[in-house]
Amino acid sequence: MKIQSIFDLDVARSRSADDYTQGDVPFVTNTIINNGIVSYVEPFDTDKVFDGPSICISGLGHATVQKGKYLPKGNGGDSCTILNPKEKMSYSQLIYYAAAFNVLHRWRFSFGRKASKRRIQDLDISPVHSQSSFDIHKEVTKNSDQMLNLFEKNTKLRVE
């Protein structure tokens, strides 16, 4: 199924991260570290602030899931593309589609060929969540439990 059949696509509009003062709104850009967030900023009135949950695809083709308000990179040739679900989706479904995009399509984009609304909208993303045998909710829960156990174990080791 084509991405534009599942999501409404939008493009970011913002300035460079260096143009902002510190604030409360996550600034999402091309990094794969920290869910794409490079800083927290105070947006300008002319910026396009998005309110998740939605998928943000960086100019380099890395998809992240953003909750709440965020300001995606929106200047120059490597603006972020936002995928807003046409129908209400759970957080697990959004994670599924972001992961599917990264596995299926991230290789298509680079510094020489940036992701854009036009280049993304007609890409296929299959199988759709309802037809997948992969239980992303179970995997997210399992991963969260493992991380919590490691954190508790490491914290306990430091205290003793």
Residue frames as a rotation matrix with the C-alpha (Angstrom) as fourth column:
MET 1
0.586 0.811 0.000 0.00
0.811 -0.586 0.000 0.00
0.000 0.000 -1.000 0.00
LYS 2
-0.074 -0.597 0.799 1.29
0.528 -0.703 -0.477 3.47
0.846 0.386 0.367 -0.84
ILE 3
-0.731 -0.306 -0.610 2.31
0.683 -0.321 -0.656 5.73
0.005 -0.896 0.444 2.03
GLN 4
-0.926 0.370 0.077 -0.09
-0.359 -0.924 0.128 8.45
0.118 0.091 0.989 0.84
SER 5
-0.180 0.888 -0.423 -2.97
-0.081 0.415 0.906 5.97
0.980 0.198 -0.003 1.22
ILE 6
0.130 0.129 -0.983 -2.28
0.858 0.483 0.177 5.61
0.498 -0.866 -0.048 4.95
PHE 7
-0.156 -0.343 -0.926 -0.88
0.808 -0.584 0.080 9.04
-0.569 -0.736 0.368 5.83
ASP 8
0.936 0.234 0.264 -1.36
0.332 -0.839 -0.431 12.70
0.121 0.491 -0.863 4.98
LEU 9
0.029 -0.999 -0.034 2.06
0.999 0.030 -0.042 14.12
0.043 -0.032 0.999 4.16
ASP 10
0.984 0.180 0.017 3.20
0.177 -0.979 0.105 17.58
0.036 -0.101 -0.994 5.18
VAL 11
0.157 -0.974 0.163 6.51
0.666 -0.017 -0.746 19.44
0.729 0.226 0.646 5.02
ALA 12
0.219 -0.192 -0.957 8.31
0.916 -0.298 0.269 21.24
-0.337 -0.935 0.111 7.79
ARG 13
0.385 -0.184 0.905 8.92
0.379 -0.862 -0.337 24.98
0.841 0.473 -0.262 7.87
SER 14
0.880 -0.210 -0.427 11.53
0.367 -0.272 0.890 26.26
-0.302 -0.939 -0.162 10.31
ARG 15
0.686 -0.727 -0.036 14.96
-0.671 -0.613 -0.417 27.82
0.281 0.310 -0.908 10.50
SER 16
-0.009 -0.797 -0.604 18.35
-0.046 0.604 -0.796 26.36
0.999 0.020 -0.042 11.32
ALA 17
0.486 0.199 -0.851 18.76
0.734 0.435 0.521 24.99
0.474 -0.878 0.065 14.86
ASP 18
-0.492 -0.800 -0.342 21.34
0.867 -0.417 -0.273 27.71
0.075 -0.431 0.899 15.60
ASP 19
-0.617 0.297 0.729 18.75
0.079 -0.898 0.433 30.45
0.783 0.324 0.531 15.01
TYR 20
0.407 0.906 -0.111 16.67
0.128 0.064 0.990 29.49
0.904 -0.417 -0.090 18.06
THR 21
-0.357 -0.390 0.849 16.85
-0.820 -0.303 -0.485 30.29
0.446 -0.870 -0.211 21.72
GLN 22
-0.963 -0.043 -0.266 16.43
0.081 0.896 -0.437 27.54
0.257 -0.442 -0.859 24.28
GLY 23
-0.298 0.928 0.221 12.83
-0.921 -0.341 0.189 26.53
0.251 -0.147 0.957 24.91
ASP 24
-0.255 0.329 0.909 10.50
-0.602 0.682 -0.416 23.60
-0.757 -0.653 0.025 25.52
VAL 25
0.767 0.613 -0.189 9.75
-0.498 0.384 -0.777 22.37
-0.404 0.691 0.600 21.98
PRO 26
0.137 -0.735 0.664 11.90
0.269 0.673 0.689 19.50
-0.953 0.084 0.290 20.62
PHE 27
0.353 -0.163 -0.921 13.75
-0.846 -0.477 -0.239 20.41
-0.400 0.864 -0.306 17.41
VAL 28
0.462 -0.076 0.884 13.90
0.161 0.987 0.001 17.30
-0.872 0.141 0.468 15.18
THR 29
0.353 -0.435 -0.829 16.49
-0.875 -0.466 -0.128 17.04
-0.331 0.770 -0.545 12.43
ASN 30
0.480 -0.156 -0.863 18.67
-0.673 0.566 -0.476 14.52
0.562 0.810 0.167 10.53
THR 31
-0.561 -0.759 0.332 20.28
-0.802 0.397 -0.447 12.75
0.207 -0.516 -0.831 13.47
ILE 32
0.071 0.551 -0.831 19.36
-0.133 0.831 0.540 9.16
0.989 0.072 0.132 14.29
ILE 33
-0.739 -0.384 -0.553 20.44
0.506 0.225 -0.832 9.70
0.444 -0.895 0.028 17.91
ASN 34
-0.866 0.360 -0.347 17.92
0.163 -0.454 -0.876 10.72
-0.473 -0.815 0.335 20.59
ASN 35
-0.038 0.916 0.398 14.90
0.799 0.268 -0.539 10.09
-0.601 0.298 -0.742 18.34
GLY 36
0.018 -0.043 0.999 16.07
0.904 -0.427 -0.035 12.85
0.428 0.903 0.031 16.00
ILE 37
0.928 0.373 0.000 15.96
0.327 -0.815 0.479 15.58
0.179 -0.444 -0.878 18.67
VAL 38
0.003 -0.982 0.189 19.00
0.712 -0.131 -0.690 17.87
0.703 0.136 0.698 18.68
SER 39
-0.963 -0.268 0.010 17.75
0.183 -0.683 -0.707 20.58
0.196 -0.680 0.707 21.05
TYR 40
-0.002 0.956 -0.293 14.74
0.990 -0.039 -0.134 22.17
-0.140 -0.290 -0.947 22.69
VAL 41
-0.856 -0.372 0.358 13.80
0.482 -0.825 0.295 25.54
0.186 0.426 0.886 21.23
GLU 42
-0.197 0.777 -0.598 11.40
0.231 -0.556 -0.798 28.45
-0.953 -0.296 -0.070 21.35
PRO 43
-0.248 0.111 0.962 9.73
0.949 0.227 0.218 28.46
-0.194 0.967 -0.162 17.87
PHE 44
-0.952 0.001 -0.307 9.12
-0.079 -0.967 0.241 31.62
-0.296 0.254 0.921 15.84
ASP 45
-0.128 0.986 -0.108 5.55
-0.367 -0.148 -0.918 32.60
-0.921 -0.078 0.381 14.89
THR 46
0.228 0.186 -0.956 6.22
-0.967 -0.072 -0.245 31.73
-0.115 0.980 0.163 11.23
ASP 47
-0.814 -0.581 -0.020 7.40
-0.581 0.813 0.044 28.17
-0.009 0.047 -0.999 12.04
LYS 48
0.191 0.829 -0.526 5.26
-0.666 0.503 0.551 25.11
0.721 0.245 0.648 11.48
VAL 49
-0.691 -0.324 0.646 5.03
-0.715 0.436 -0.547 23.35
-0.104 -0.840 -0.533 14.85
PHE 50
-0.243 0.570 -0.784 3.50
-0.371 0.693 0.619 19.87
0.896 0.442 0.043 14.64
ASP 51
-0.169 0.300 0.939 1.48
-0.970 0.119 -0.213 18.11
-0.176 -0.946 0.271 17.28
GLY 52
-0.752 -0.222 -0.620 2.02
-0.396 0.905 0.156 14.34
0.527 0.363 -0.769 17.30
PRO 53
-0.003 -0.728 0.686 1.70
-0.026 0.686 0.727 11.55
-1.000 -0.015 -0.021 17.45
SER 54
0.917 0.173 -0.360 3.09
-0.356 -0.055 -0.933 11.41
-0.182 0.983 0.011 13.95
ILE 55
0.469 -0.795 0.384 6.05
0.758 0.586 0.287 10.10
-0.453 0.157 0.877 12.00
CYS 56
0.740 -0.361 -0.568 8.83
-0.451 -0.892 -0.021 12.51
-0.499 0.272 -0.823 11.10
ILE 57
0.656 -0.548 0.519 11.11
0.723 0.653 -0.224 11.51
-0.216 0.523 0.825 8.21
SER 58
0.249 -0.667 -0.702 14.38
0.046 -0.716 0.696 13.40
-0.967 -0.205 -0.147 8.10
GLY 59
0.583 -0.104 -0.806 15.95
-0.754 -0.439 -0.489 14.66
-0.303 0.893 -0.334 4.91
LEU 60
-0.504 -0.832 -0.229 18.32
-0.863 0.494 0.105 11.69
0.026 0.251 -0.968 5.10
GLY 61
-0.087 0.608 -0.789 15.38
-0.569 0.620 0.540 9.28
0.818 0.496 0.292 5.20
HIS 62
-0.868 -0.175 -0.465 15.31
0.258 0.641 -0.723 8.22
0.424 -0.747 -0.512 8.85
ALA 63
0.032 0.975 0.218 11.80
-0.101 -0.214 0.972 7.87
0.994 -0.053 0.091 10.32
THR 64
-0.959 -0.203 -0.199 11.09
0.182 0.100 -0.978 8.62
0.218 -0.974 -0.059 13.99
VAL 65
0.065 0.991 -0.114 7.84
0.731 0.030 0.682 8.70
0.680 -0.128 -0.722 15.94
GLN 66
-0.887 -0.323 0.330 7.16
0.074 -0.805 -0.588 12.00
0.456 -0.497 0.738 17.68
LYS 67
-0.016 0.862 -0.507 4.65
0.967 0.142 0.211 12.51
0.254 -0.487 -0.835 20.48
GLY 68
0.335 0.222 -0.916 3.35
0.660 -0.748 0.061 15.92
-0.672 -0.625 -0.397 21.47
LYS 69
0.968 0.028 -0.248 4.53
-0.118 -0.825 -0.552 19.22
-0.220 0.564 -0.796 20.02
TYR 70
0.112 -0.975 0.193 7.76
0.581 0.222 0.783 19.31
-0.806 0.024 0.591 17.99
LEU 71
0.662 -0.031 -0.748 9.50
-0.487 -0.777 -0.399 21.50
-0.569 0.629 -0.530 15.45
PRO 72
0.531 -0.480 0.698 11.03
0.643 0.765 0.037 19.56
-0.552 0.429 0.715 12.53
LYS 73
-0.487 -0.788 -0.376 13.89
0.190 -0.516 0.835 20.91
-0.853 0.335 0.401 10.44
GLY 74
0.408 0.790 0.457 12.36
0.693 0.059 -0.719 22.82
-0.595 0.610 -0.524 7.59
ASN 75
0.644 -0.228 -0.730 14.91
-0.473 -0.869 -0.145 24.91
-0.601 0.439 -0.667 5.76
GLY 76
-0.379 -0.855 -0.353 17.07
-0.806 0.117 0.580 24.16
-0.455 0.504 -0.734 2.77
GLY 77
-0.129 0.254 -0.958 16.97
-0.841 0.484 0.242 20.97
0.525 0.837 0.151 0.73
ASP 78
-0.687 -0.170 -0.706 16.80
0.096 0.942 -0.321 18.54
0.720 -0.289 -0.631 3.62
SER 79
-0.396 0.662 0.636 13.54
-0.887 -0.455 -0.078 19.45
0.238 -0.595 0.768 5.30
CYS 80
-0.900 0.174 0.399 11.66
-0.056 0.862 -0.503 16.82
-0.432 -0.476 -0.766 7.28
THR 81
-0.515 0.804 -0.297 8.50
-0.432 0.056 0.900 15.25
0.740 0.592 0.318 5.91
ILE 82
-0.725 0.341 0.598 5.69
-0.590 0.142 -0.795 14.59
-0.356 -0.929 0.098 8.37
LEU 83
-0.676 0.550 -0.491 3.34
0.011 0.674 0.739 11.60
0.737 0.494 -0.461 8.11
ASN 84
-0.649 0.593 0.477 0.03
-0.710 -0.248 -0.659 12.19
-0.272 -0.766 0.582 9.88
PRO 85
-0.895 0.305 0.325 -2.21
0.339 0.939 0.051 9.10
-0.289 0.156 -0.944 10.01
LYS 86
-0.701 0.710 0.069 -5.43
-0.305 -0.386 0.870 9.42
0.645 0.589 0.487 8.01
GLU 87
0.520 0.817 -0.251 -7.14
-0.089 0.343 0.935 7.30
0.850 -0.464 0.251 10.68
LYS 88
0.536 -0.286 0.794 -6.36
-0.841 -0.258 0.475 7.19
0.069 -0.923 -0.379 14.38
MET 89
0.353 -0.524 -0.776 -3.40
-0.008 0.827 -0.562 4.90
0.936 0.205 0.287 15.15
SER 90
0.970 -0.140 -0.199 -1.93
0.223 0.179 0.958 3.54
-0.099 -0.974 0.205 18.32
TYR 91
0.490 -0.868 -0.084 1.63
-0.780 -0.479 0.403 4.39
-0.390 -0.132 -0.911 19.29
SER 92
-0.077 -0.497 0.864 2.58
-0.037 0.867 0.496 0.78
-0.996 0.006 -0.085 18.49
GLN 93
0.620 0.350 0.702 1.16
0.665 0.240 -0.707 1.12
-0.416 0.905 -0.084 14.97
LEU 94
0.943 -0.315 -0.110 3.18
-0.333 -0.861 -0.384 4.30
0.026 0.398 -0.917 14.41
ILE 95
0.121 -0.930 0.346 6.33
-0.682 0.175 0.710 2.54
-0.721 -0.322 -0.613 15.62
TYR 96
0.191 0.027 0.981 5.56
0.432 0.895 -0.109 -0.31
-0.881 0.445 0.160 13.23
TYR 97
0.877 0.229 0.423 5.27
0.476 -0.285 -0.832 2.05
-0.070 0.931 -0.358 10.22
ALA 98
0.720 -0.690 -0.076 8.38
-0.681 -0.723 0.114 4.05
-0.134 -0.030 -0.991 11.18
ALA 99
-0.036 -0.740 0.672 10.37
-0.391 0.629 0.672 0.84
-0.920 -0.239 -0.312 11.54
ALA 100
0.403 0.260 0.878 8.97
0.622 0.625 -0.471 -0.52
-0.671 0.736 0.091 8.28
PHE 101
0.998 -0.066 -0.011 9.93
-0.056 -0.727 -0.685 2.70
0.037 0.684 -0.729 6.49
ASN 102
0.385 -0.918 0.097 13.47
-0.822 -0.293 0.489 2.52
-0.420 -0.268 -0.867 7.89
VAL 103
-0.102 -0.400 0.911 13.89
0.006 0.915 0.403 -1.11
-0.995 0.046 -0.091 6.82
LEU 104
0.388 0.406 0.828 12.27
0.738 0.401 -0.542 -0.75
-0.551 0.822 -0.144 3.40
HIS 105
0.753 0.168 0.637 13.25
0.598 -0.579 -0.554 2.74
0.276 0.798 -0.536 2.26
ARG 106
0.784 -0.450 -0.427 15.96
0.006 -0.683 0.730 4.42
-0.621 -0.575 -0.533 4.32
TRP 107
-0.083 -0.884 0.460 18.62
0.587 0.330 0.739 3.19
-0.806 0.331 0.491 1.89
ARG 108
0.340 0.326 0.882 17.06
0.938 -0.187 -0.292 5.31
0.070 0.927 -0.370 -0.86
PHE 109
0.911 0.157 0.382 18.10
0.143 -0.988 0.064 8.63
0.387 -0.004 -0.922 0.68
SER 110
0.139 -0.923 -0.358 21.45
0.984 0.087 0.157 10.30
-0.114 -0.374 0.921 1.34
PHE 111
-0.133 -0.278 -0.951 23.20
0.270 -0.934 0.236 13.67
-0.954 -0.226 0.199 1.22
GLY 112
-0.938 -0.296 -0.181 23.01
-0.100 -0.270 0.958 13.45
-0.332 0.916 0.224 -2.57
ARG 113
-0.567 0.816 -0.115 19.36
0.034 0.162 0.986 12.42
0.823 0.555 -0.120 -2.71
LYS 114
-0.940 0.184 0.288 17.26
-0.333 -0.301 -0.893 13.88
-0.077 -0.936 0.344 0.08
ALA 115
-0.564 0.826 -0.015 13.89
0.820 0.557 -0.132 12.58
-0.101 -0.087 -0.991 1.18
SER 116
-0.925 0.366 -0.101 10.97
-0.373 -0.926 0.063 14.78
-0.070 0.096 0.993 0.23
LYS 117
-0.150 0.961 0.231 7.20
-0.465 0.137 -0.874 14.65
-0.872 -0.238 0.427 0.15
ARG 118
0.429 0.304 -0.850 7.28
-0.900 0.062 -0.432 13.94
-0.079 0.951 0.300 -3.58
ARG 119
-0.360 -0.687 -0.631 9.83
-0.702 0.645 -0.301 11.12
0.614 0.335 -0.715 -3.20
ILE 120
-0.931 -0.018 0.363 8.06
-0.309 0.567 -0.764 9.52
-0.192 -0.824 -0.534 -0.23
GLN 121
-0.264 0.962 0.073 4.35
-0.824 -0.186 -0.535 9.67
-0.501 -0.202 0.842 -1.04
ASP 122
0.491 0.515 -0.703 4.25
-0.842 0.489 -0.230 6.89
0.225 0.704 0.673 -3.66
LEU 123
-0.644 -0.741 -0.192 6.54
-0.632 0.656 -0.414 4.43
0.432 -0.145 -0.890 -1.86
ASP 124
0.324 0.728 -0.604 4.95
-0.194 0.676 0.711 1.15
0.926 -0.114 0.360 -0.80
ILE 125
-0.570 -0.402 0.716 4.84
-0.797 0.060 -0.601 0.19
0.198 -0.914 -0.355 2.84
SER 126
0.548 0.734 -0.401 3.79
-0.657 0.674 0.337 -3.44
0.518 0.079 0.852 3.09
PRO 127
-0.320 0.936 -0.144 2.55
0.730 0.341 0.593 -5.39
0.604 0.085 -0.792 4.84
VAL 128
-0.075 0.391 0.918 0.23
-0.423 -0.845 0.326 -2.92
0.903 -0.364 0.228 6.51
HIS 129
-0.653 -0.287 0.701 0.02
-0.739 0.041 -0.672 -3.21
0.164 -0.957 -0.239 10.28
SER 130
0.188 0.854 0.485 -3.23
-0.885 0.362 -0.293 -5.20
-0.426 -0.374 0.824 10.31
GLN 131
0.884 0.141 -0.445 -1.74
-0.383 0.766 -0.517 -7.84
0.268 0.628 0.731 7.98
SER 132
-0.064 -0.998 -0.017 1.60
-0.702 0.057 -0.710 -8.21
0.709 -0.034 -0.704 9.72
SER 133
0.591 0.180 -0.787 2.45
0.293 0.860 0.417 -11.29
0.752 -0.477 0.455 11.78
PHE 134
-0.519 -0.844 -0.137 4.95
0.535 -0.195 -0.822 -9.20
0.667 -0.500 0.552 13.77
ASP 135
0.584 0.732 -0.351 3.56
0.709 -0.250 0.659 -8.03
0.394 -0.634 -0.665 17.13
ILE 136
-0.179 -0.714 0.677 5.27
0.246 -0.699 -0.672 -4.67
0.953 0.047 0.301 17.62
HIS 137
0.463 0.404 0.789 3.43
-0.623 -0.484 0.614 -3.99
0.630 -0.776 0.028 20.89
LYS 138
0.985 -0.128 -0.113 4.79
0.170 0.788 0.592 -7.21
0.014 -0.603 0.798 22.38
GLU 139
0.260 -0.955 0.141 8.32
0.830 0.146 -0.539 -6.37
0.494 0.257 0.830 21.17
VAL 140
-0.044 -0.225 0.973 8.20
-0.162 -0.960 -0.229 -2.82
0.986 -0.168 0.006 22.55
THR 141
0.774 0.397 0.493 6.98
-0.546 0.025 0.838 -4.11
0.320 -0.918 0.236 25.91
LYS 142
0.841 -0.511 -0.180 9.68
0.538 0.825 0.172 -6.80
0.061 -0.242 0.968 25.98
ASN 143
0.000 -0.870 0.493 12.37
0.619 -0.387 -0.683 -4.25
0.785 0.305 0.539 25.10
SER 144
0.196 0.155 0.968 11.11
-0.483 -0.844 0.233 -1.81
0.854 -0.513 -0.091 27.75
ASP 145
0.972 0.187 0.143 11.15
-0.219 0.495 0.841 -4.55
0.086 -0.849 0.522 30.39
GLN 146
0.541 -0.838 -0.076 14.71
0.802 0.541 -0.254 -5.56
0.254 0.076 0.964 29.45
MET 147
-0.125 -0.581 0.804 15.92
0.246 -0.803 -0.542 -1.95
0.961 0.131 0.243 29.60
LEU 148
0.511 0.398 0.762 14.24
-0.616 -0.449 0.647 -1.43
0.600 -0.800 0.016 32.98
ASN 149
0.976 -0.176 -0.130 15.83
0.219 0.794 0.567 -4.62
0.003 -0.582 0.813 34.35
LEU 150
0.180 -0.965 0.193 19.28
0.820 0.039 -0.571 -3.54
0.544 0.261 0.798 33.14
PHE 151
-0.015 -0.119 0.993 18.81
-0.193 -0.974 -0.119 -0.09
0.981 -0.194 -0.009 34.63
GLU 152
0.799 0.387 0.461 17.70
-0.516 0.046 0.855 -1.53
0.309 -0.921 0.237 37.97
LYS 153
0.803 -0.559 -0.205 20.57
0.588 0.799 0.124 -4.04
0.095 -0.220 0.971 37.97
ASN 154
-0.063 -0.877 0.477 23.18
0.648 -0.400 -0.649 -1.35
0.759 0.268 0.593 37.20
THR 155
0.185 0.204 0.961 21.71
-0.473 -0.839 0.269 1.04
0.862 -0.504 -0.059 39.77
LYS 156
0.974 0.208 0.090 21.73
-0.186 0.505 0.843 -1.71
0.129 -0.838 0.531 42.42
LEU 157
0.498 -0.859 -0.121 25.37
0.803 0.510 -0.310 -2.57
0.327 0.057 0.943 41.62
ARG 158
-0.171 -0.579 0.797 26.42
0.221 -0.811 -0.542 1.06
0.960 0.083 0.267 42.15
VAL 159
0.464 0.454 0.761 24.59
-0.605 -0.465 0.646 1.39
0.648 -0.760 0.059 45.46
GLU 160
0.983 -0.015 -0.183 26.06
0.127 0.777 0.617 -1.77
0.133 -0.630 0.765 47.01
